[in-house]
Amino acid sequence: MNHKVTFDNNRSVEVATGTLLTDAATKAGVFVAEPCGGQGRCGRCAVKVVSGAVRRRSTLRLSDEDVADGYALACQAVVEGDANILVPEQETLERRLTSDRLVADVQVPPGYDAQRDQSLQRVAIKLSPPSMDDQTDDWSRLETAIRKATGIADISVSLPVLRRMGGVLREGEWLVTAVLHVSKPPGGSETSGRLIQLKPGHEAPDAPLWGISIDIGTTTATVWLVDLISGQVVAQASEYNRQIQRGEDVISRVIYAGKKNGQQDLRELVLKSLNTLVHRVCTKASGEWRVASEGVVSGESQVASNGPAPATRNPLPATDILKATIAGNSIMMHLLLGIAAESIRLSPFVTAVNHIPTLTAAELGLQIYPEAVVECLPGVASYVGADISAGVLSSKLDDTELVSLFMDIGTNGEIVLGCRDWLITCACSAGPAFEGAGVGDGMRATRGAIEEVWIDGTTFEPTIRIIGDSKPRGLCGSALISLLGEMFMTGVIDKGGNFNLQLPSERVRSGENGPEYVVVWASETWHEKDIAITHVDVDNLLRAKAAIYAGIDVLADSVGIPLEMVEEVLIGGSFGKFINVEKAILIGLLPDKPWEQFKFLGNTAVLGAYHALLNQTDQQRISDIAGRMTYIELSADNSFYEAFTSALFLPHTDMGRFPTVADAIREKESN
């Protein structure tokens, strides 16, 4: 059925039921901004529904007041009748929107003070040159000067720095800038320092000191470049973890690592990903972030400075990066370090190490300053790693009075339940199904991926949204969640995932691999093949969502807390920010709770690594979090299998757990 949609009272267009307002606007020649590509994350496509039938699929970027005033996200709202739409001035609308509930901007921690909080300390040193009357060796002379300047008695130095020391002292005419890594044992009073860099002359106190925070995900690697003096994140970059070509999930990679040269191959692949990202953020950090030798003092003269040095577009040298913090799951950490991870895969599932000592970049293979400090953050157990320890810190779960559920919905499906007084955690192997793997026409969220699907309940015809300007190539994770929910609610499949082949639609058919639903016909796809979801695919998705929900169930039962008592649900991970809450509840992936209790935090692992990069206290706090968490090994918990079996239905065998879904089904049946 077609409907008339009028924009700004002067441009009208006829569109079918289920058409997105953004598509209707494009057809009418009306510009509506979509800075996030129509994924519902930025809020800049908000329009005002003056009158008519428009259904809001998501209001994550709108306040209750905005919705009451008629605002809707054009990329998340579908036409269900004639409508009159007003497109506001974008600048006016931006000021009305609430703060981002998906991925907040990276804010420098309030009160950050590099001199107090940062483990890297830059010190300007002036030494008396040697003479016939004073033949003290160079290191003793420098060590004494550093002690006087910092008050640190225990100072160490590496051989590579010692080798360059004499030349630097004389090049700077005994005026040098030293960078020390200062560490203080928890609860201890004695501070030690390691000299990691010595440069001729005196650098300006506010000149950038560079560090990087890293998250090594099973699927995606992320690097943030940070000015450690100001605390500001200057550049960010992400790419797929190149280990994917050796295995979609962690277990496949552990098995591959056991083959000849497999471990070294995996280590080289992840290092290539990280070093590529380092180069990328350094390339972005040009222009105003390149500071020449303003205020540098050498010998008895000072370089004249009449303001900031001219900007240059040369990339920041990677060797200027002096510190890195790394988060990742336990297997990713082992593979990065070249440590055998076979013991994690086999009973009793033990890691080689959870708390990794401080390393240098040269030891690790990171292509930054060779003596740069590298801190690998601590993990908890075999399948709950440093990414979760860091995520608990950045989500503030360890500091809240609210009983909260933290979830990283990815290949491993890590879950933490608790508050400031207690923390309990587990990992449920969800597999890569929700990342597009293990599904016949699944794919990662790249150009041509279908990311959202709606099905008309009468005609069973789909409406899709695609990433990028491309013909559809496959279904990514967010589309699979959406599609599973839509098929369930429209009767294409029943609660057990069985297809209804009696429906009056040629899209529901028996294919080569059994019953299936055709999302896009071959004539409309990039590869000229039908894009469909099969019964086998549905079974894989049901198992993945059942594993995650069962993990939540077991954690809650283990501490005697019903899920109704959980006051907020914190969702981390790169994939988590694309999840449609309504559909995720519909299929039983997420607990049935009011939408306002869900908070999408984005990549909490790299954010936690960023906090640890800036602040020694936060780094210690992450270590404390790892030590506080009680880990439950689900494979050894008999109740997990029962919970898993009960969750292998849409949304669950116990509909009392999903009252809003039960209400929606009753409403549908009554109509």
C-alpha positions as CSV (number, residue, x, y, z in Angstrom):
1,M,0.0,0.0,0.0
2,N,1.3,3.5,-0.9
3,H,1.0,6.6,1.3
4,K,1.5,10.3,0.7
5,V,4.3,11.9,2.6
6,T,4.7,15.6,2.5
7,F,7.9,17.4,3.6
8,D,7.9,21.0,4.7
9,N,4.3,21.4,3.4
10,N,5.5,21.7,-0.2
11,R,7.1,18.5,-1.4
12,S,5.1,15.3,-1.5
13,V,5.9,11.8,-2.6
14,E,4.1,8.4,-2.7
15,V,5.9,5.6,-0.9
16,A,5.1,2.1,0.2
17,T,4.3,1.0,3.8
18,G,7.6,0.5,5.7
19,T,9.6,3.0,3.8
20,L,12.2,4.8,5.9
21,L,11.6,8.5,6.2
22,T,15.2,9.1,4.9
23,D,14.3,7.2,1.7
24,A,11.1,9.1,1.4
25,A,12.9,12.4,1.8
26,T,15.5,11.4,-0.9
27,K,12.7,10.5,-3.3
28,A,11.1,13.9,-2.6
29,G,14.4,15.7,-3.2
30,V,14.5,16.9,0.5
31,F,17.9,16.9,2.2
32,V,18.1,15.1,5.6
33,A,21.6,14.8,7.1
34,E,22.8,11.3,7.9
35,P,26.4,11.7,9.3
36,C,26.4,8.2,10.7
37,G,25.3,6.6,7.5
38,G,21.8,5.9,8.7
39,Q,22.7,3.7,11.6
40,G,20.7,5.7,14.2
41,R,23.8,6.7,16.2
42,C,24.3,10.4,15.6
43,G,20.8,11.9,15.9
44,R,21.3,14.5,13.2
45,C,18.6,13.1,11.0
46,A,15.8,14.0,13.5
47,V,12.7,15.4,11.9
48,K,9.3,16.5,13.3
49,V,6.2,14.4,12.5
50,V,3.5,17.1,12.3
51,S,0.8,14.6,11.6
52,G,0.3,11.1,10.2
53,A,1.3,7.5,10.8
54,V,5.0,7.1,11.4
55,R,6.5,4.3,13.6
56,R,9.7,5.0,15.5
57,R,12.0,2.0,15.5
58,S,14.5,3.7,17.8
59,T,14.6,6.9,19.9
60,L,18.1,6.4,21.4
61,R,19.2,9.9,20.5
62,L,16.0,11.7,21.5
63,S,14.8,12.7,24.9
64,D,11.2,12.0,26.1
65,E,10.5,15.7,25.5
66,D,11.7,15.4,21.9
67,V,9.5,12.4,21.2
68,A,6.5,14.1,22.9
69,D,7.1,17.1,20.6
70,G,6.9,14.8,17.6
71,Y,10.5,14.3,16.7
72,A,11.7,11.1,15.2
73,L,15.0,9.8,13.7
74,A,14.4,9.8,10.0
75,C,16.7,6.8,9.5
76,Q,14.9,4.8,12.1
77,A,11.3,5.7,11.4
78,V,9.1,4.0,8.9
79,V,6.0,5.2,7.1
80,E,2.7,3.5,7.9
81,G,0.2,6.0,6.6
82,D,-0.1,9.5,5.1
83,A,2.2,11.9,6.9
84,N,3.3,15.5,7.1
85,I,7.0,15.9,8.0
86,L,8.9,19.0,9.0
87,V,12.7,19.0,8.5
88,P,14.1,21.5,11.1
89,E,17.3,23.5,10.8
90,Q,20.0,21.1,11.7
91,E,21.9,23.5,14.0
92,T,18.7,24.1,16.0
93,L,18.0,20.5,16.3
94,E,21.5,19.5,17.5
95,R,21.1,21.6,20.5
96,R,17.8,19.9,21.4
97,L,19.3,16.4,21.3
98,T,20.3,14.5,24.5
99,S,23.8,13.3,25.0
100,D,25.0,10.3,22.9
101,R,23.7,7.1,24.5
102,L,25.5,4.9,22.1
103,V,29.2,6.1,22.1
104,A,30.1,9.1,24.1
105,D,32.9,11.4,22.9
106,V,36.2,10.7,24.6
107,Q,36.5,13.1,27.4
108,V,39.7,13.8,29.3
109,P,39.1,12.6,32.9
110,P,38.0,15.5,35.1
111,G,40.9,16.9,37.1
112,Y,43.6,15.0,35.1
113,D,47.0,16.3,36.1
114,A,49.9,14.7,34.1
115,Q,52.4,15.7,36.8
116,R,50.5,13.9,39.5
117,D,48.8,11.1,37.6
118,Q,51.1,10.1,34.7
119,S,53.8,7.4,35.1
120,L,55.9,9.1,32.5
121,Q,57.6,12.2,33.8
122,R,59.6,14.6,31.7
123,V,62.5,16.4,33.6
124,A,64.7,19.2,32.4
125,I,68.3,18.5,33.6
126,K,71.3,20.9,33.8
127,L,74.5,19.2,34.5
128,S,78.0,20.5,35.3
129,P,80.3,19.3,32.5
130,P,83.2,17.1,33.4
131,S,86.7,18.5,33.9
132,M,90.1,17.4,35.0
133,D,89.0,18.2,38.5
134,D,85.7,16.3,38.2
135,Q,86.0,13.0,36.2
136,T,82.7,11.5,37.4
137,D,81.4,9.1,34.8
138,D,78.5,10.2,32.6
139,W,75.9,7.9,34.1
140,S,76.7,8.7,37.7
141,R,76.7,12.4,36.8
142,L,73.3,12.1,35.1
143,E,71.9,9.8,37.8
144,T,72.8,12.3,40.6
145,A,71.2,15.2,38.7
146,I,68.0,13.2,38.1
147,R,67.8,12.3,41.8
148,K,68.2,15.9,42.8
149,A,65.5,17.0,40.3
150,T,62.9,14.4,41.1
151,G,63.7,13.0,44.6
152,I,63.7,9.5,43.2
153,A,66.5,7.4,44.7
154,D,66.2,4.2,42.7
155,I,66.9,4.9,39.1
156,S,67.6,2.4,36.4
157,V,68.6,2.6,32.8
158,S,68.7,0.1,29.8
159,L,71.7,-0.7,27.7
160,P,70.3,1.0,24.5
161,V,69.8,4.3,26.4
162,L,73.3,4.0,28.0
163,R,74.8,3.6,24.5
164,R,73.3,6.9,23.3
165,M,73.7,8.8,26.6
166,G,77.2,10.2,26.1
167,G,76.5,11.6,22.7
168,V,73.2,13.2,23.8
169,L,74.8,14.9,26.8
170,R,77.5,16.5,24.7
171,E,75.2,17.4,21.8
172,G,73.0,19.3,24.3
173,E,76.0,20.8,26.0
174,W,75.0,19.2,29.3
175,L,71.4,20.5,29.0
176,V,69.1,17.5,28.4
177,T,65.5,16.4,28.8
178,A,65.0,13.0,30.5
179,V,61.8,11.0,30.4
180,L,61.4,8.5,33.2
181,H,58.9,5.8,33.8
182,V,58.0,6.2,37.5
183,S,56.4,3.4,39.4
184,K,55.3,3.1,43.0
185,P,54.3,-0.2,44.5
186,P,50.7,-0.4,45.7
187,G,50.6,0.8,49.3
188,G,54.4,1.3,49.2
189,S,56.3,4.5,49.8
190,E,59.4,3.8,47.8
191,T,59.2,5.1,44.2
192,S,61.5,3.9,41.5
193,G,62.2,5.3,38.0
194,R,63.5,3.9,34.8
195,L,65.2,6.3,32.3
196,I,63.6,5.5,28.9
197,Q,64.6,8.5,26.8
198,L,67.2,11.2,26.9
199,K,67.2,14.1,24.4
200,P,69.5,17.1,24.0
201,G,68.2,20.5,25.1
202,H,65.2,21.4,27.2
203,E,61.7,20.7,25.8
204,A,58.8,23.0,26.5
205,P,56.8,21.7,29.5
206,D,53.6,21.7,27.5
207,A,55.0,20.0,24.4
208,P,53.1,16.7,23.7
209,L,54.3,13.5,25.3
210,W,52.8,10.7,23.2
211,G,51.2,7.4,24.2
212,I,48.7,4.9,22.7
213,S,45.9,2.8,24.1
214,I,45.2,-0.5,22.3
215,D,42.4,-3.0,22.3
216,I,43.0,-6.3,20.5
217,G,39.6,-7.7,19.9
218,T,39.0,-11.1,18.3
219,T,37.5,-9.3,15.3
220,T,38.7,-5.7,15.5
221,A,41.9,-4.0,16.7
222,T,41.8,-0.4,17.8
223,V,44.5,2.2,18.6
224,W,44.0,5.6,20.2
225,L,46.8,8.2,20.0
226,V,46.9,10.3,23.2
227,D,48.8,13.4,24.3
228,L,49.8,12.4,27.8
229,I,50.3,16.0,28.9
230,S,46.8,17.2,28.1
231,G,45.2,13.8,28.2
232,Q,43.5,14.5,24.8
233,V,42.8,11.7,22.3
234,V,44.3,13.1,19.1
235,A,43.6,10.3,16.6
236,Q,41.8,6.9,16.5
237,A,41.9,4.1,14.1
238,S,40.5,0.5,13.8
239,E,40.8,-2.4,11.4
240,Y,40.0,-6.0,11.4
241,N,42.4,-8.2,13.4
242,R,44.3,-9.9,10.6
243,Q,44.3,-13.1,12.6
244,I,40.7,-13.6,11.2
245,Q,42.2,-15.3,8.2
246,R,43.5,-18.0,10.5
247,G,40.3,-18.5,12.5
248,E,37.0,-16.7,13.1
249,D,37.0,-17.5,16.8
250,V,39.6,-17.8,19.5
251,I,39.5,-21.6,19.8
252,S,40.1,-21.9,16.0
253,R,43.2,-19.7,16.5
254,V,44.5,-21.7,19.4
255,I,44.2,-24.8,17.3
256,Y,46.0,-23.1,14.4
257,A,48.7,-21.9,16.8
258,G,49.5,-25.5,17.6
259,K,50.5,-26.2,14.0
260,K,54.0,-25.7,12.6
261,N,54.9,-22.0,12.7
262,G,51.2,-21.3,13.5
263,Q,52.0,-19.4,16.7
264,Q,54.5,-17.2,15.1
265,D,52.2,-16.6,12.2
266,L,49.4,-15.4,14.4
267,R,51.8,-13.2,16.4
268,E,53.1,-11.6,13.2
269,L,49.5,-11.0,11.9
270,V,48.3,-9.2,15.0
271,L,51.5,-7.1,15.1
272,K,51.0,-6.2,11.5
273,S,47.5,-5.0,12.4
274,L,48.7,-3.0,15.3
275,N,51.7,-1.4,13.5
276,T,49.5,-0.5,10.6
277,L,47.1,1.3,13.0
278,V,50.0,3.0,14.7
279,H,51.1,4.4,11.3
280,R,47.5,5.4,10.6
281,V,47.1,7.4,13.8
282,C,50.5,9.0,13.4
283,T,49.5,10.1,9.9
284,K,46.3,11.7,11.3
285,A,48.3,13.5,14.0
286,S,49.9,16.1,11.7
287,G,49.2,19.8,11.3
288,E,48.7,21.6,14.5
289,W,49.8,18.6,16.5
290,R,53.3,18.8,15.2
291,V,55.4,21.0,17.5
292,A,58.8,22.1,16.4
293,S,61.6,22.9,18.9
294,E,59.8,25.9,20.4
295,G,61.4,26.8,23.7
296,V,64.3,24.3,23.4
297,V,67.4,25.3,25.2
298,S,70.8,24.1,24.1
299,G,74.1,25.1,25.7
300,E,74.1,28.8,26.8
301,S,71.6,29.9,24.2
302,Q,67.8,29.6,23.8
303,V,66.1,29.1,20.4
304,A,64.1,32.2,19.7
305,S,60.3,31.6,19.7
306,N,57.8,34.1,18.4
307,G,54.8,31.9,19.0
308,P,53.9,28.4,17.8
309,A,56.1,26.7,15.3
310,P,54.6,26.5,11.8
311,A,52.4,23.5,11.3
312,T,53.7,20.8,9.0
313,R,51.7,18.0,7.4
314,N,54.5,15.4,8.0
315,P,53.2,12.5,10.1
316,L,54.1,12.2,13.7
317,P,57.1,9.8,13.9
318,A,56.0,6.6,15.5
319,T,59.3,6.7,17.5
320,D,57.9,9.7,19.4
321,I,55.4,7.3,21.1
322,L,56.8,6.5,24.6
323,K,54.1,4.5,26.2
324,A,51.3,1.9,25.4
325,T,48.6,0.2,27.3
326,I,47.0,-2.9,25.9
327,A,43.7,-4.6,26.6
328,G,42.4,-7.8,25.0
329,N,41.0,-11.2,25.9
330,S,43.3,-13.8,27.4
331,I,43.9,-15.7,24.2
332,M,44.6,-12.5,22.2
333,M,47.2,-11.5,24.9
334,H,48.9,-14.9,24.7
335,L,49.0,-14.9,20.9
336,L,50.4,-11.3,20.9
337,L,53.2,-12.3,23.3
338,G,53.9,-15.6,21.6
339,I,52.9,-17.6,24.7
340,A,51.3,-20.9,24.1
341,A,47.6,-20.8,24.7
342,E,46.8,-24.5,24.4
343,S,46.2,-24.8,28.2
344,I,43.3,-22.3,27.9
345,R,41.4,-24.6,25.5
346,L,41.9,-27.8,27.5
347,S,40.5,-28.7,30.9
348,P,41.0,-27.3,33.5
349,F,41.2,-24.2,31.2
350,V,44.1,-22.3,32.8
351,T,46.0,-19.4,31.4
352,A,49.8,-19.2,31.3
353,V,49.7,-15.7,32.9
354,N,47.0,-13.2,33.8
355,H,49.2,-10.4,35.2
356,I,51.9,-9.6,32.6
357,P,55.0,-7.7,33.7
358,T,55.9,-4.4,32.2
359,L,57.5,-4.8,28.7
360,T,59.3,-2.6,26.2
361,A,58.1,-2.0,22.7
362,A,61.2,-3.6,21.3
363,E,60.5,-6.8,23.3
364,L,56.9,-6.9,22.0
365,G,57.5,-5.9,18.4
366,L,55.5,-2.7,18.4
367,Q,57.1,-0.2,16.0
368,I,57.2,2.8,18.3
369,Y,60.1,4.1,20.4
370,P,62.0,0.9,21.2
371,E,62.3,1.6,24.9
372,A,58.7,2.7,25.2
373,V,56.8,1.3,28.2
374,V,54.2,-1.3,27.4
375,E,51.7,-2.2,30.0
376,C,49.5,-5.3,29.2
377,L,46.5,-5.0,31.4
378,P,45.5,-7.9,33.7
379,G,42.9,-10.5,32.9
380,V,40.8,-12.6,35.3
381,A,40.7,-16.1,33.9
382,S,40.9,-18.2,30.7
383,Y,37.9,-16.6,28.9
384,V,37.6,-13.3,30.9
385,G,40.5,-11.1,29.9
386,A,41.9,-7.7,30.3
387,D,39.3,-6.3,27.9
388,I,36.7,-7.0,30.6
389,S,38.8,-5.8,33.5
390,A,39.3,-2.5,31.5
391,G,35.6,-2.4,30.6
392,V,34.4,-2.7,34.1
393,L,36.6,0.3,35.0
394,S,35.5,2.4,32.1
395,S,31.8,1.5,32.6
396,K,32.2,2.4,36.3
397,L,30.5,-0.9,37.3
398,D,33.0,-1.3,40.1
399,D,32.0,2.1,41.6
400,T,28.2,2.0,41.4
401,E,25.6,1.2,44.1
402,L,23.2,-0.1,41.4
403,V,23.1,-3.8,40.7
404,S,24.3,-3.8,37.1
405,L,24.9,-6.2,34.2
406,F,27.8,-5.5,32.0
407,M,27.9,-7.4,28.6
408,D,30.5,-7.5,25.8
409,I,28.4,-9.2,23.1
410,G,30.9,-10.6,20.7
411,T,32.5,-13.9,19.8
412,N,33.2,-14.8,23.5
413,G,30.2,-13.2,25.1
414,E,31.7,-12.0,28.4
415,I,29.3,-11.0,31.2
416,V,29.8,-9.3,34.6
417,L,27.2,-8.9,37.2
418,G,27.6,-6.8,40.3
419,C,28.2,-3.4,41.9
420,R,30.9,-1.7,44.0
421,D,30.6,-4.4,46.7
422,W,30.9,-7.5,44.6
423,L,31.6,-8.7,41.0
424,I,30.9,-12.1,39.4
425,T,31.8,-13.0,35.8
426,C,31.6,-15.7,33.2
427,A,32.1,-16.1,29.5
428,C,29.7,-18.0,27.2
429,S,31.1,-19.0,23.9
430,A,28.5,-17.4,21.6
431,G,30.7,-17.9,18.5
432,P,30.9,-15.6,15.6
433,A,27.3,-16.0,14.3
434,F,26.3,-12.5,15.4
435,E,29.3,-11.1,13.5
436,G,28.2,-12.6,10.3
437,A,30.3,-15.8,10.4
438,G,28.7,-19.3,10.6
439,V,25.7,-18.0,8.6
440,G,25.4,-18.9,4.9
441,D,24.9,-15.4,3.6
442,G,26.5,-13.7,6.6
443,M,29.2,-11.1,6.3
444,R,31.0,-8.5,8.4
445,A,29.7,-5.0,8.6
446,T,31.4,-3.7,5.5
447,R,30.2,-2.1,2.3
448,G,27.2,-3.9,0.8
449,A,26.2,-5.5,4.1
450,I,22.5,-5.4,5.0
451,E,22.4,-4.0,8.5
452,E,18.6,-3.8,9.2
453,V,15.6,-5.7,8.0
454,W,11.8,-5.1,8.4
455,I,9.2,-7.5,7.2
456,D,5.6,-6.5,6.3
457,G,3.3,-8.6,8.4
458,T,0.7,-8.9,5.5
459,T,2.8,-9.4,2.4
460,F,5.9,-10.8,4.1
461,E,8.0,-8.5,1.9
462,P,11.2,-7.1,3.4
463,T,12.5,-3.6,3.6
464,I,16.3,-3.4,4.0
465,R,19.0,-0.9,4.8
466,I,22.5,-1.4,3.4
467,I,25.9,-0.1,4.5
468,G,27.5,2.1,1.8
469,D,26.4,2.9,-1.7
470,S,26.3,-0.7,-3.0
471,K,24.0,-3.5,-4.0
472,P,23.5,-5.9,-1.1
473,R,26.1,-8.6,-0.6
474,G,25.1,-10.3,2.6
475,L,23.7,-10.0,6.2
476,C,25.8,-8.6,9.0
477,G,25.2,-9.2,12.7
478,S,22.8,-6.4,13.4
479,A,20.7,-7.5,10.4
480,L,20.6,-11.1,11.7
481,I,19.2,-9.9,15.0
482,S,16.7,-7.7,13.3
483,L,15.7,-10.4,10.8
484,L,15.3,-13.1,13.4
485,G,12.9,-10.9,15.4
486,E,10.9,-9.8,12.3
487,M,10.5,-13.4,11.1
488,F,9.3,-14.4,14.6
489,M,6.8,-11.6,14.9
490,T,5.4,-11.9,11.4
491,G,5.0,-15.7,11.7
492,V,7.7,-16.7,9.2
493,I,9.2,-18.8,11.9
494,D,7.7,-20.1,15.2
495,K,9.3,-19.9,18.6
496,G,11.4,-23.0,17.9
497,G,12.9,-21.4,14.7
498,N,10.8,-23.6,12.4
499,F,9.7,-22.1,9.1
500,N,6.1,-21.8,8.1
501,L,6.1,-23.0,4.5
502,Q,2.4,-22.5,4.2
503,L,2.6,-18.7,4.1
504,P,1.4,-17.1,0.8
505,S,4.8,-15.8,-0.1
506,E,7.4,-17.2,-2.6
507,R,10.1,-15.8,-0.3
508,V,9.4,-18.6,2.2
509,R,10.5,-21.8,0.4
510,S,12.4,-25.1,0.6
511,G,16.0,-24.4,-0.6
512,E,19.0,-26.6,-1.1
513,N,19.7,-26.5,2.6
514,G,16.1,-26.8,3.8
515,P,13.5,-24.2,4.6
516,E,14.6,-20.6,4.1
517,Y,13.5,-17.0,3.7
518,V,14.8,-15.0,0.8
519,V,15.7,-11.5,1.8
520,V,17.0,-10.2,-1.6
521,W,16.5,-11.8,-5.0
522,A,19.5,-12.6,-7.1
523,S,18.6,-9.9,-9.7
524,E,19.0,-7.2,-7.0
525,T,22.3,-8.4,-5.4
526,W,25.9,-7.6,-6.1
527,H,26.9,-11.2,-6.7
528,E,23.6,-12.1,-8.6
529,K,22.7,-14.8,-6.1
530,D,19.8,-14.9,-3.7
531,I,20.5,-13.6,-0.1
532,A,18.6,-15.9,2.2
533,I,18.5,-17.1,5.8
534,T,18.1,-20.8,6.2
535,H,16.9,-23.1,9.0
536,V,20.5,-24.0,9.7
537,D,21.3,-20.3,10.1
538,V,18.5,-19.8,12.4
539,D,19.6,-22.7,14.6
540,N,23.1,-21.2,14.8
541,L,21.7,-17.9,15.8
542,L,19.4,-19.5,18.4
543,R,22.4,-21.3,19.9
544,A,24.4,-18.1,20.0
545,K,21.7,-16.0,21.7
546,A,20.9,-18.9,24.1
547,A,24.5,-19.1,25.2
548,I,24.5,-15.4,26.1
549,Y,21.2,-15.4,27.9
550,A,22.0,-18.6,29.8
551,G,25.2,-17.0,31.0
552,I,23.2,-14.1,32.4
553,D,20.8,-16.5,34.0
554,V,23.5,-18.6,35.7
555,L,25.3,-15.5,37.0
556,A,22.1,-14.2,38.5
557,D,21.1,-17.5,40.0
558,S,24.6,-18.0,41.5
559,V,24.2,-14.9,43.7
560,G,20.4,-15.4,44.3
561,I,19.4,-12.3,42.4
562,P,16.5,-12.4,40.0
563,L,17.0,-10.5,36.8
564,E,14.2,-8.1,37.8
565,M,16.6,-6.7,40.4
566,V,19.2,-5.7,37.8
567,E,18.9,-1.9,37.6
568,E,21.0,-1.2,34.5
569,V,22.4,-3.1,31.6
570,L,25.7,-1.8,30.2
571,I,26.6,-3.0,26.8
572,G,30.2,-2.7,25.6
573,G,32.0,-3.9,22.5
574,S,32.2,-2.6,19.0
575,F,29.3,-4.7,17.9
576,G,27.1,-3.9,20.9
577,K,26.6,-0.3,19.8
578,F,24.7,-1.4,16.6
579,I,22.2,-3.7,18.4
580,N,18.6,-2.8,18.2
581,V,17.3,-3.2,21.7
582,E,13.8,-4.0,20.7
583,K,14.8,-6.8,18.4
584,A,17.4,-8.1,20.9
585,I,14.8,-8.4,23.6
586,L,12.3,-9.9,21.1
587,I,14.6,-12.8,20.3
588,G,15.7,-13.3,23.9
589,L,19.3,-12.1,23.5
590,L,18.9,-9.4,26.1
591,P,16.7,-9.5,29.2
592,D,13.3,-7.9,29.0
593,K,13.8,-4.6,30.8
594,P,12.8,-1.0,30.1
595,W,14.8,0.5,27.3
596,E,16.0,3.4,29.4
597,Q,17.9,0.8,31.6
598,F,20.2,-0.1,28.6
599,K,23.3,1.9,28.1
600,F,25.5,1.5,25.0
601,L,29.1,2.3,25.8
602,G,31.0,1.4,22.6
603,N,34.5,0.0,23.0
604,T,34.9,-0.1,26.7
605,A,38.1,-2.0,26.5
606,V,40.1,0.7,24.7
607,L,38.5,3.3,26.9
608,G,39.7,1.5,30.0
609,A,43.1,1.2,28.4
610,Y,43.1,4.9,27.8
611,H,42.3,5.6,31.5
612,A,45.1,3.3,32.5
613,L,47.4,5.0,30.0
614,L,46.8,8.4,31.7
615,N,46.5,7.5,35.4
616,Q,48.6,5.1,37.5
617,T,45.8,4.9,40.0
618,D,43.3,3.7,37.3
619,Q,45.9,1.1,36.1
620,Q,46.1,-0.2,39.7
621,R,42.3,-0.1,39.9
622,I,42.0,-2.3,36.9
623,S,44.4,-4.8,38.6
624,D,42.2,-4.7,41.7
625,I,39.1,-5.3,39.6
626,A,40.7,-8.3,38.0
627,G,41.5,-9.6,41.5
628,R,38.0,-8.9,42.9
629,M,36.0,-10.7,40.2
630,T,34.7,-14.2,41.0
631,Y,34.9,-16.3,37.8
632,I,32.4,-19.0,37.1
633,E,33.5,-21.7,34.5
634,L,30.2,-22.4,32.8
635,S,31.5,-25.7,31.3
636,A,31.8,-27.0,34.9
637,D,28.4,-25.7,36.0
638,N,25.6,-28.2,35.5
639,S,22.9,-25.5,35.6
640,F,24.3,-23.9,32.5
641,Y,23.1,-26.6,30.2
642,E,19.6,-26.5,31.6
643,A,19.5,-22.7,31.2
644,F,20.9,-23.0,27.7
645,T,18.3,-25.5,26.6
646,S,15.5,-23.3,28.0
647,A,16.8,-20.3,26.0
648,L,16.9,-22.2,22.7
649,F,13.5,-20.7,21.8
650,L,12.1,-17.3,20.8
651,P,12.4,-15.6,23.1
652,H,12.5,-18.3,25.8
653,T,10.5,-21.3,27.0
654,D,9.4,-19.3,30.0
655,M,7.4,-16.4,28.5
656,G,7.0,-14.9,32.0
657,R,10.6,-13.7,31.6
658,F,9.6,-11.6,28.6
659,P,6.3,-9.9,29.4
660,T,6.6,-7.2,26.8
661,V,7.2,-9.8,24.1
662,A,4.2,-11.8,25.3
663,D,2.1,-8.6,25.2
664,A,3.2,-7.9,21.7
665,I,2.3,-11.4,20.6
666,R,-1.1,-11.2,22.2
667,E,-1.7,-7.9,20.5
668,K,-0.7,-9.3,17.1
669,E,-2.9,-12.3,17.5
670,S,-5.9,-10.2,18.6
671,N,-5.5,-8.2,15.3
